[in-house]
Amino acid sequence: MEDRRRSEGTLAGASPLPPALTAPSEVVRSFGGALPEDYEKALRREGVTICGPVSAGSAEILTPAAMRFVATLTREFGGDRDSLLRKRADFRRKLERGIPPDFLPETRWIRESAWKVAPAPSDLVDRRVEITGPVDRKMIINALNSGAQVYMADFEDAHSPTWEGTIQGQVNLRDAVRGTIEYMSPEGKRYALNDHLATLLVRPRGWHLLERHVLVDGKPVPASLFDFGLFFYHNAHALLEKGTGPYFYLPKIEHYEEAALWNDVFVRAQDLLGIPRGTIRATILIETLPAAFEMDEILYALREHASGLNCGRWDYIFSFIKQYRNDPQAVFPDRSLVTMTTHFLQSYVRLAIQTCHRRGAHSIGGMAAQVPIRDDPQANAEAIAKVVADKEREVREGHDGTWVAHPGLVSVAKRVFDEGLPTPNQIHVMRQDVRVTAADLLEVPKGPITERGVRTNVAVGLRYLASWLRGTGCVPIQHLMEDTATVEISRAQLWQWIRHGARLEDGRIVTAGLVRTILEEESGILRADRGPPAESVARAAGILDAAVTSADFPEFLTLLAYDFLDEPGRDIDVGRA
């Protein structure tokens, strides 16, 4: 592990510091409604091509200097990113050969040695309630004003990566950092920031995604470097001037080397802008099965910049199904039955808490996906009771904080953590009673598969995709806030059930024909609800059908659906079973 990173934290062969980047982040300037005549020439000089439309407002984000910064990161780290993505297949190849995952023998010294991550900055000591959500203007204001300790602004699971939405999200965050963000609703209601705000964290897209609208030397840039680079370039100095810092959430990491690559990126980015190393802080989501076996190693790789781990429960369930998709002994029951009290999830949570606290890091619990039900008091009370029970479990286990998806749940979660956690965190709770083995992490949950479970997965996948394709990445469905992670579970289960001919509780076999019949029925229901336009429903149905009936399992739904965001007429065919 140490061989991969040089002692100063940069990759071998990193280019020298470009002179134009030695000064603080350039002052954002207004172009007065028109782009400078030499704008495109300046981008070409940097080897950058922007394929999406550039307005005067977005040009304030996509400045030549900012794009030089992104291009520098892409040229220095893009190759390593590609290599690490190819290595992900090694994990699956071992599974296919019958070799189960286990803790790495070559990094045992990391797990058994004494070390800690850097101490948390003052505004990340108390993280008891964190609200997450997309980067649209109204959401940013409401989340920062919500009373939560942290707001995670999401370019990933809660974001539909349209070109316009992605760049506008960067504009919105720039304005939020500077305290100038405002929003006027169509009804004339004005939204602005309060005096007391949540600490801002930003989640860029994962290593596996590309931003196809921006080319560096003729190739699409990694979406992770694009999202991180633009936010960091424009806001790092402004955040430091306000007494906070550039803080991030890192998604979809599978192996510690991917965390080490992020550390290299952080070191280089800080050097490029003249910011002390260790200023960046990152919380890493443990939301893939491989990462559950490398928690110590991931924290160690980022120890100068790490501030904690988060139990990304929904993506973790998806990752388990994805990795074991071809094993008929690993077929999961209805999604509603895979709760945090199942053995493999409880084990993963306890191992995360124990690992974090041993290393002086925060352990953040999972998402409460419920949304307030305003027109049904009894149903709302039942939903709130589920949230309370979930958060009570988390604080008892030893988590230092938790996630909610809706501002209306901040006070609910905060009340539970205030009662159960009188100190700013409980990092001092070592959980020395925990003994988690590889077998604990791999125990498949048991339970029935029902037509209702099939129909729920179809309905959630269809409705979410119909909204995602139209630019909305966070969608309330059946009183739950669904995002990419929960929809990944839905389509993965459908694929798994079809592939293995899973038997329903009533004796029927789950077939592609059965799923397509339900998909047709749910499409009709969605069209009758006067929701998305009929063409959006049809496109969503086609993508979902392809995803669950393909001969090969699509690794990520977003990789399959991304090509259809701006191409409504494109045929959908990924190879049917």
PLY file of the C-alpha trace (Angstrom):
ply
format ascii 1.0
element vertex 577
property float x
property float y
property float z
element edge 576
property int vertex1
property int vertex2
end_header
0.00 0.00 0.00
2.76 2.43 0.84
4.52 1.57 -2.43
1.73 3.10 -4.45
1.91 6.55 -2.86
5.02 8.62 -2.64
5.91 10.01 0.77
4.75 13.49 -0.25
1.40 12.04 -1.29
1.53 12.60 -5.05
1.78 10.06 -7.80
5.07 9.39 -9.49
5.36 11.44 -12.63
2.99 14.19 -11.50
3.46 17.31 -13.54
4.94 20.42 -11.94
2.68 23.07 -10.53
1.28 25.19 -13.37
2.30 28.80 -12.69
-1.18 30.11 -13.42
-2.60 28.09 -10.54
-0.27 29.29 -7.80
-2.54 32.20 -6.91
-5.78 31.84 -4.94
-8.92 30.85 -6.82
-9.69 33.46 -9.45
-12.40 35.96 -8.72
-15.62 34.89 -10.40
-16.71 37.61 -12.76
-19.95 38.28 -14.58
-19.84 38.26 -18.35
-22.82 40.58 -18.54
-24.92 38.17 -20.58
-22.34 37.47 -23.31
-19.31 35.22 -23.50
-15.90 36.75 -24.16
-14.79 36.38 -27.77
-11.70 34.44 -26.77
-13.51 32.03 -24.40
-13.43 29.00 -26.70
-9.86 29.75 -27.77
-8.81 29.83 -24.12
-10.42 26.42 -23.54
-8.74 24.95 -26.62
-5.39 26.10 -25.31
-6.07 24.00 -22.21
-6.99 20.95 -24.33
-10.59 21.21 -23.13
-13.71 20.81 -25.25
-17.13 21.54 -23.77
-19.82 19.66 -25.68
-22.79 21.05 -23.76
-24.22 24.56 -24.16
-22.41 27.28 -22.21
-24.39 30.29 -21.06
-22.92 33.40 -19.50
-23.89 32.07 -16.08
-22.34 28.65 -16.56
-19.19 30.22 -18.03
-18.60 31.76 -14.61
-18.13 28.18 -13.38
-16.49 26.76 -16.51
-13.75 29.39 -16.62
-10.57 28.58 -18.53
-8.59 28.54 -15.28
-11.10 26.25 -13.56
-11.06 23.94 -16.56
-7.24 23.95 -16.50
-7.49 22.77 -12.90
-9.89 19.95 -13.87
-7.73 19.05 -16.86
-4.62 18.87 -14.66
-6.32 16.44 -12.29
-7.67 14.41 -15.20
-4.30 14.07 -16.92
-2.49 13.12 -13.72
-5.04 10.75 -12.20
-7.37 9.62 -15.00
-5.11 6.73 -15.98
-4.93 5.42 -12.44
-8.68 5.72 -12.18
-9.10 3.59 -15.32
-6.69 0.94 -14.02
-8.46 0.68 -10.67
-11.84 0.31 -12.32
-10.48 -2.61 -14.34
-9.22 -4.20 -11.11
-12.77 -4.30 -9.73
-13.42 -7.35 -11.88
-10.81 -9.30 -9.87
-13.20 -9.45 -6.90
-15.95 -10.98 -9.02
-13.62 -13.42 -10.73
-12.68 -14.84 -7.34
-16.34 -15.18 -6.42
-17.05 -17.02 -9.66
-14.20 -19.41 -8.82
-15.82 -20.10 -5.44
-13.38 -18.02 -3.38
-15.44 -15.96 -0.87
-14.35 -12.48 0.23
-12.17 -12.18 3.30
-10.04 -9.62 5.10
-6.83 -9.02 3.16
-3.80 -10.89 4.51
-1.34 -8.44 2.91
-2.76 -5.50 4.91
-3.10 -7.28 8.23
-0.42 -4.96 9.62
-2.72 -1.99 9.06
-5.59 -3.63 10.93
-3.38 -4.70 13.82
-1.27 -1.56 14.27
-2.11 1.54 16.30
-2.88 4.69 14.31
-5.62 7.30 14.08
-7.03 9.64 11.47
-6.49 13.38 11.79
-8.59 15.08 14.49
-11.92 16.43 13.28
-12.16 20.18 12.63
-14.45 22.03 15.02
-17.46 22.08 12.69
-17.30 18.31 12.18
-17.05 17.27 15.84
-20.84 17.05 16.28
-22.53 15.37 13.32
-25.56 13.87 15.00
-28.00 14.71 12.20
-27.05 15.02 8.55
-29.53 15.88 5.84
-28.86 14.84 2.28
-30.33 16.01 -0.97
-29.81 17.24 -4.50
-28.11 20.48 -5.47
-31.13 22.42 -6.69
-31.41 25.93 -5.31
-34.44 25.54 -3.04
-33.17 22.27 -1.56
-29.79 23.77 -0.73
-31.39 26.66 1.15
-33.86 24.46 3.03
-31.18 21.91 3.93
-28.72 24.51 5.19
-31.53 26.08 7.24
-32.95 22.74 8.46
-31.32 22.61 11.89
-29.18 19.62 10.94
-25.51 19.69 11.83
-24.46 18.73 8.29
-25.91 19.04 4.81
-24.54 16.70 2.16
-25.05 18.31 -1.25
-25.33 15.41 -3.64
-24.08 15.19 -7.21
-24.48 11.41 -7.07
-27.42 9.22 -6.03
-29.90 12.08 -5.54
-28.82 13.90 -8.71
-29.87 13.41 -12.30
-26.68 14.40 -14.15
-28.15 16.50 -16.91
-25.65 19.04 -18.17
-27.80 21.98 -17.12
-28.55 20.52 -13.69
-24.93 19.66 -12.97
-23.57 23.11 -13.83
-26.45 24.88 -12.12
-25.69 22.80 -9.03
-22.15 24.21 -9.03
-23.55 27.73 -9.42
-25.94 27.11 -6.52
-23.18 25.84 -4.24
-20.90 28.74 -5.14
-23.67 31.15 -4.14
-24.41 29.19 -0.97
-20.77 29.26 0.13
-20.75 33.05 -0.32
-24.09 33.46 1.46
-25.79 35.08 -1.53
-28.06 32.23 -2.59
-31.77 33.06 -2.86
-34.77 31.42 -4.49
-38.18 32.78 -5.44
-40.89 30.18 -5.88
-43.48 30.43 -8.67
-45.96 31.41 -5.95
-43.77 34.33 -4.94
-42.29 32.90 -1.75
-38.71 34.00 -1.10
-36.11 31.58 0.30
-32.82 32.80 1.78
-30.23 31.60 4.27
-30.67 31.93 8.03
-27.92 32.96 10.42
-27.31 29.42 11.69
-26.46 26.95 8.93
-25.52 23.30 8.61
-21.92 22.48 7.72
-21.65 21.81 4.00
-20.29 18.56 2.60
-20.32 17.75 -1.11
-20.63 14.30 -2.67
-19.12 14.09 -6.17
-20.06 11.29 -8.49
-18.31 7.94 -8.14
-15.17 6.79 -9.91
-17.18 4.69 -12.39
-18.99 7.64 -14.00
-17.93 10.00 -16.77
-18.98 13.54 -17.59
-19.49 13.20 -21.33
-20.10 16.91 -21.90
-16.47 17.80 -21.14
-13.49 16.35 -23.00
-9.86 16.64 -22.00
-7.52 15.77 -24.85
-10.52 14.31 -26.66
-11.70 11.97 -23.88
-14.59 12.45 -21.41
-13.43 13.53 -17.96
-14.09 11.33 -14.92
-17.25 12.74 -13.35
-15.71 12.48 -9.88
-12.81 14.75 -10.82
-15.14 17.13 -12.65
-17.51 17.55 -9.68
-14.75 17.70 -7.10
-12.48 19.91 -9.18
-15.01 22.61 -9.97
-16.32 22.83 -6.42
-12.88 22.83 -4.85
-11.41 25.33 -7.29
-14.18 27.88 -6.86
-14.91 27.45 -3.16
-11.94 26.16 -1.15
-10.51 29.59 -0.30
-13.94 31.08 0.38
-14.77 28.25 2.77
-11.51 28.71 4.66
-12.16 32.43 4.97
-15.50 31.59 6.62
-13.84 29.35 9.20
-14.90 26.04 7.68
-13.28 23.99 4.93
-13.71 21.91 1.77
-15.42 18.77 3.05
-16.56 15.83 0.94
-18.37 12.49 0.92
-16.75 9.81 -1.26
-19.16 7.28 -2.83
-18.97 3.81 -4.37
-15.41 2.98 -3.30
-14.73 -0.74 -3.62
-11.08 -1.10 -2.58
-8.58 0.83 -0.48
-6.50 1.69 -3.54
-9.44 3.76 -4.78
-9.36 5.66 -1.49
-5.60 6.11 -1.88
-6.21 7.62 -5.31
-8.60 10.13 -3.76
-5.89 10.98 -1.25
-3.46 11.63 -4.10
-6.06 13.88 -5.74
-6.59 15.79 -2.50
-2.86 16.36 -1.96
-2.37 17.57 -5.51
-5.43 19.82 -5.45
-4.34 21.46 -2.21
-0.85 22.01 -3.57
-2.19 23.52 -6.78
-4.21 26.13 -4.90
-1.67 26.77 -2.17
-3.80 25.24 0.59
-2.19 23.30 3.48
-2.31 19.54 3.14
-4.90 17.99 5.41
-7.35 20.88 4.91
-9.71 18.69 2.91
-11.78 16.28 4.98
-13.62 13.31 3.53
-16.18 10.88 4.86
-16.18 7.61 2.96
-19.35 5.69 2.29
-19.03 1.98 2.99
-21.67 0.97 0.48
-20.04 -1.86 -1.45
-19.41 -5.42 -0.35
-15.66 -5.33 -1.10
-15.22 -2.15 0.95
-16.76 -3.81 4.02
-13.65 -5.99 4.21
-11.28 -3.02 3.88
-12.59 -0.37 6.28
-9.32 -0.02 8.17
-7.35 0.14 4.96
-9.65 2.81 3.47
-9.32 5.01 6.54
-5.57 4.46 6.59
-5.23 5.46 2.94
-7.01 8.74 3.68
-5.89 9.18 7.29
-4.59 12.73 6.75
-7.94 13.72 5.25
-10.44 11.21 6.66
-13.18 12.24 9.05
-15.31 9.11 9.16
-17.22 6.30 7.50
-20.89 6.20 6.61
-23.02 3.08 6.42
-24.62 3.51 3.00
-27.16 0.80 3.63
-29.12 0.86 0.37
-26.14 0.73 -1.96
-24.60 -1.92 0.28
-27.61 -4.19 -0.21
-27.42 -3.57 -3.96
-23.70 -4.34 -3.99
-24.23 -7.66 -2.18
-26.86 -8.72 -4.72
-24.70 -7.54 -7.62
-21.60 -9.38 -6.50
-23.48 -12.64 -5.82
-25.92 -12.27 -8.70
-25.05 -15.62 -10.29
-25.29 -17.63 -7.07
-28.69 -19.32 -6.69
-27.99 -19.67 -2.96
-27.78 -15.88 -2.55
-31.25 -14.89 -3.74
-32.67 -12.13 -1.53
-36.28 -11.93 -0.31
-38.58 -8.92 -0.76
-36.72 -5.66 -0.27
-39.04 -4.69 2.61
-37.74 -7.68 4.59
-34.06 -6.73 4.30
-33.93 -4.50 7.36
-31.01 -3.31 9.45
-31.70 -6.05 12.00
-30.79 -8.78 9.51
-27.53 -10.42 10.49
-25.32 -9.33 7.60
-26.36 -5.68 7.91
-26.12 -5.62 11.70
-22.64 -7.13 11.45
-21.53 -4.58 8.89
-22.80 -1.73 11.04
-21.05 -2.97 14.17
-17.78 -3.50 12.33
-17.97 0.03 10.90
-18.56 1.56 14.33
-15.79 -0.45 15.94
-13.34 0.41 13.14
-14.15 4.11 13.16
-13.91 4.56 16.91
-10.67 2.64 17.15
-9.24 5.09 14.60
-10.71 8.26 16.09
-13.21 8.72 13.28
-16.95 9.35 13.20
-19.33 6.55 12.28
-22.45 7.87 10.55
-25.60 5.79 10.29
-27.92 5.22 7.38
-30.69 7.07 5.63
-34.21 7.47 6.94
-36.02 7.43 3.61
-39.46 8.27 4.99
-41.12 11.55 4.06
-43.87 13.23 6.12
-47.39 12.14 5.11
-49.35 15.35 5.53
-52.80 14.10 4.48
-52.91 10.99 6.70
-52.07 11.59 10.38
-52.20 7.92 11.32
-49.92 6.83 8.46
-47.60 9.71 9.30
-47.42 8.64 12.94
-46.56 5.10 11.87
-43.83 6.39 9.54
-42.36 8.61 12.26
-42.38 5.66 14.68
-40.28 3.67 12.20
-37.80 6.53 11.95
-37.56 6.82 15.74
-36.99 3.07 16.14
-34.29 3.10 13.45
-32.47 6.05 15.01
-32.73 4.60 18.52
-31.08 1.45 17.19
-28.30 3.50 15.60
-27.49 5.51 18.70
-27.52 2.35 20.84
-25.12 0.61 18.47
-22.70 3.51 18.78
-23.17 5.69 15.70
-22.11 9.32 16.05
-24.73 10.62 13.66
-27.37 9.67 11.14
-28.92 10.65 7.81
-32.37 11.94 6.91
-33.72 12.79 3.47
-36.35 15.37 4.40
-36.15 18.56 6.50
-39.25 17.44 8.35
-37.32 14.54 9.88
-34.40 16.57 11.21
-36.09 17.34 14.51
-37.23 13.71 14.89
-33.72 12.31 14.44
-32.17 15.08 16.52
-34.48 14.39 19.44
-33.46 10.72 19.46
-29.75 11.49 19.28
-29.99 14.27 21.86
-31.58 11.85 24.31
-29.19 9.00 23.60
-26.02 10.99 23.01
-25.31 13.71 25.62
-21.80 14.27 24.22
-20.99 15.68 20.75
-20.15 12.15 19.58
-19.42 8.74 21.07
-16.07 7.98 19.48
-14.96 6.97 22.97
-17.31 3.93 22.78
-14.89 1.31 21.49
-17.33 -1.62 21.00
-14.67 -4.10 22.10
-17.46 -6.66 22.40
-17.81 -6.83 18.62
-16.36 -9.84 16.82
-17.31 -9.80 13.15
-16.14 -12.53 10.81
-16.29 -12.81 7.03
-19.13 -15.32 7.44
-21.13 -12.73 9.40
-20.82 -10.23 6.56
-21.87 -12.82 3.98
-24.94 -14.37 5.61
-27.77 -14.16 3.08
-31.09 -12.91 4.52
-34.01 -15.31 4.32
-37.66 -14.68 3.63
-40.42 -14.93 1.02
-40.66 -13.32 -2.39
-44.14 -12.03 -3.15
-45.99 -10.55 -6.09
-46.26 -7.38 -4.04
-42.47 -7.33 -3.76
-42.10 -7.76 -7.51
-44.68 -5.08 -8.21
-43.10 -2.65 -5.75
-39.71 -3.06 -7.40
-41.22 -2.52 -10.84
-43.24 0.52 -9.76
-40.32 2.14 -7.93
-37.91 1.53 -10.80
-40.34 2.82 -13.41
-41.43 5.94 -11.55
-37.92 6.85 -10.51
-36.45 6.42 -13.99
-39.26 8.46 -15.55
-38.33 11.33 -13.23
-34.55 10.82 -13.46
-34.66 11.01 -17.25
-36.37 14.40 -16.92
-33.75 15.80 -14.56
-35.03 14.88 -11.09
-32.85 12.48 -9.11
-34.63 12.38 -5.75
-38.27 11.26 -5.94
-40.89 10.59 -3.23
-42.65 7.32 -4.12
-45.15 5.63 -1.82
-44.06 7.94 1.04
-40.38 7.01 0.71
-37.66 9.19 -0.79
-36.21 7.06 -3.55
-32.87 7.73 -5.18
-30.50 5.81 -7.43
-29.37 3.52 -4.61
-32.84 2.25 -3.74
-33.75 1.82 -7.41
-30.56 -0.19 -7.93
-31.85 -2.65 -5.33
-35.19 -2.90 -7.12
-33.79 -3.66 -10.56
-31.04 -5.95 -9.17
-33.62 -8.05 -7.35
-35.78 -8.32 -10.45
-32.78 -9.47 -12.52
-31.75 -11.95 -9.84
-35.26 -13.36 -9.44
-35.68 -13.81 -13.20
-32.22 -15.31 -13.64
-32.73 -17.95 -10.93
-36.44 -18.59 -11.51
-37.29 -17.52 -7.99
-40.56 -18.93 -6.67
-43.19 -16.58 -5.33
-44.96 -17.26 -2.07
-48.01 -18.39 -4.08
-45.94 -20.94 -6.06
-45.52 -19.02 -9.33
-42.08 -18.60 -10.90
-40.70 -15.12 -11.55
-40.13 -14.91 -15.29
-39.35 -12.12 -17.72
-42.93 -12.45 -18.98
-44.39 -11.96 -15.50
-42.22 -8.90 -14.88
-43.12 -7.42 -18.28
-46.83 -7.91 -17.60
-46.50 -6.05 -14.30
-44.35 -3.40 -16.00
-47.08 -2.83 -18.59
-49.69 -2.56 -15.85
-47.62 -0.13 -13.79
-46.89 1.96 -16.90
-50.62 2.32 -17.44
-51.14 3.33 -13.82
-48.36 5.92 -14.05
-49.77 7.39 -17.26
-53.22 7.58 -15.66
-51.74 9.44 -12.68
-50.91 12.32 -15.04
-47.33 12.28 -13.89
-44.47 12.24 -16.39
-45.32 12.55 -20.11
-46.15 9.31 -21.92
-42.85 9.36 -23.82
-40.92 9.56 -20.54
-42.86 6.61 -19.16
-42.16 4.60 -22.30
-38.44 5.38 -22.20
-38.25 4.48 -18.52
-40.11 1.23 -19.14
-37.74 0.33 -21.97
-34.64 0.96 -19.88
-36.00 -0.95 -16.88
-37.03 -3.88 -19.09
-33.57 -3.98 -20.64
-31.88 -3.78 -17.24
-33.78 -6.67 -15.68
-33.91 -9.02 -18.69
-30.42 -8.53 -20.14
-28.22 -11.59 -20.46
-25.46 -9.82 -18.57
-26.09 -7.83 -15.41
-25.58 -4.08 -16.07
-23.04 -2.96 -13.46
-24.79 0.35 -12.77
-28.22 1.50 -13.88
-26.90 5.04 -14.26
-24.34 3.85 -16.82
-27.16 2.33 -18.85
-29.58 5.24 -18.47
-27.08 8.12 -18.78
-26.97 7.85 -22.57
-30.71 8.52 -22.76
-30.81 11.77 -20.79
-30.32 13.87 -23.92
-31.24 11.37 -26.62
-34.97 10.62 -26.34
-35.16 8.84 -29.68
-32.36 6.38 -29.11
-33.19 2.67 -29.27
-32.81 0.74 -26.03
-31.09 -2.62 -26.37
-28.46 -4.03 -24.03
-28.80 -7.68 -25.05
-31.93 -9.44 -23.90
-31.83 -12.77 -22.13
0 1
1 2
2 3
3 4
4 5
5 6
6 7
7 8
8 9
9 10
10 11
11 12
12 13
13 14
14 15
15 16
16 17
17 18
18 19
19 20
20 21
21 22
22 23
23 24
24 25
25 26
26 27
27 28
28 29
29 30
30 31
31 32
32 33
33 34
34 35
35 36
36 37
37 38
38 39
39 40
40 41
41 42
42 43
43 44
44 45
45 46
46 47
47 48
48 49
49 50
50 51
51 52
52 53
53 54
54 55
55 56
56 57
57 58
58 59
59 60
60 61
61 62
62 63
63 64
64 65
65 66
66 67
67 68
68 69
69 70
70 71
71 72
72 73
73 74
74 75
75 76
76 77
77 78
78 79
79 80
80 81
81 82
82 83
83 84
84 85
85 86
86 87
87 88
88 89
89 90
90 91
91 92
92 93
93 94
94 95
95 96
96 97
97 98
98 99
99 100
100 101
101 102
102 103
103 104
104 105
105 106
106 107
107 108
108 109
109 110
110 111
111 112
112 113
113 114
114 115
115 116
116 117
117 118
118 119
119 120
120 121
121 122
122 123
123 124
124 125
125 126
126 127
127 128
128 129
129 130
130 131
131 132
132 133
133 134
134 135
135 136
136 137
137 138
138 139
139 140
140 141
141 142
142 143
143 144
144 145
145 146
146 147
147 148
148 149
149 150
150 151
151 152
152 153
153 154
154 155
155 156
156 157
157 158
158 159
159 160
160 161
161 162
162 163
163 164
164 165
165 166
166 167
167 168
168 169
169 170
170 171
171 172
172 173
173 174
174 175
175 176
176 177
177 178
178 179
179 180
180 181
181 182
182 183
183 184
184 185
185 186
186 187
187 188
188 189
189 190
190 191
191 192
192 193
193 194
194 195
195 196
196 197
197 198
198 199
199 200
200 201
201 202
202 203
203 204
204 205
205 206
206 207
207 208
208 209
209 210
210 211
211 212
212 213
213 214
214 215
215 216
216 217
217 218
218 219
219 220
220 221
221 222
222 223
223 224
224 225
225 226
226 227
227 228
228 229
229 230
230 231
231 232
232 233
233 234
234 235
235 236
236 237
237 238
238 239
239 240
240 241
241 242
242 243
243 244
244 245
245 246
246 247
247 248
248 249
249 250
250 251
251 252
252 253
253 254
254 255
255 256
256 257
257 258
258 259
259 260
260 261
261 262
262 263
263 264
264 265
265 266
266 267
267 268
268 269
269 270
270 271
271 272
272 273
273 274
274 275
275 276
276 277
277 278
278 279
279 280
280 281
281 282
282 283
283 284
284 285
285 286
286 287
287 288
288 289
289 290
290 291
291 292
292 293
293 294
294 295
295 296
296 297
297 298
298 299
299 300
300 301
301 302
302 303
303 304
304 305
305 306
306 307
307 308
308 309
309 310
310 311
311 312
312 313
313 314
314 315
315 316
316 317
317 318
318 319
319 320
320 321
321 322
322 323
323 324
324 325
325 326
326 327
327 328
328 329
329 330
330 331
331 332
332 333
333 334
334 335
335 336
336 337
337 338
338 339
339 340
340 341
341 342
342 343
343 344
344 345
345 346
346 347
347 348
348 349
349 350
350 351
351 352
352 353
353 354
354 355
355 356
356 357
357 358
358 359
359 360
360 361
361 362
362 363
363 364
364 365
365 366
366 367
367 368
368 369
369 370
370 371
371 372
372 373
373 374
374 375
375 376
376 377
377 378
378 379
379 380
380 381
381 382
382 383
383 384
384 385
385 386
386 387
387 388
388 389
389 390
390 391
391 392
392 393
393 394
394 395
395 396
396 397
397 398
398 399
399 400
400 401
401 402
402 403
403 404
404 405
405 406
406 407
407 408
408 409
409 410
410 411
411 412
412 413
413 414
414 415
415 416
416 417
417 418
418 419
419 420
420 421
421 422
422 423
423 424
424 425
425 426
426 427
427 428
428 429
429 430
430 431
431 432
432 433
433 434
434 435
435 436
436 437
437 438
438 439
439 440
440 441
441 442
442 443
443 444
444 445
445 446
446 447
447 448
448 449
449 450
450 451
451 452
452 453
453 454
454 455
455 456
456 457
457 458
458 459
459 460
460 461
461 462
462 463
463 464
464 465
465 466
466 467
467 468
468 469
469 470
470 471
471 472
472 473
473 474
474 475
475 476
476 477
477 478
478 479
479 480
480 481
481 482
482 483
483 484
484 485
485 486
486 487
487 488
488 489
489 490
490 491
491 492
492 493
493 494
494 495
495 496
496 497
497 498
498 499
499 500
500 501
501 502
502 503
503 504
504 505
505 506
506 507
507 508
508 509
509 510
510 511
511 512
512 513
513 514
514 515
515 516
516 517
517 518
518 519
519 520
520 521
521 522
522 523
523 524
524 525
525 526
526 527
527 528
528 529
529 530
530 531
531 532
532 533
533 534
534 535
535 536
536 537
537 538
538 539
539 540
540 541
541 542
542 543
543 544
544 545
545 546
546 547
547 548
548 549
549 550
550 551
551 552
552 553
553 554
554 555
555 556
556 557
557 558
558 559
559 560
560 561
561 562
562 563
563 564
564 565
565 566
566 567
567 568
568 569
569 570
570 571
571 572
572 573
573 574
574 575
575 576
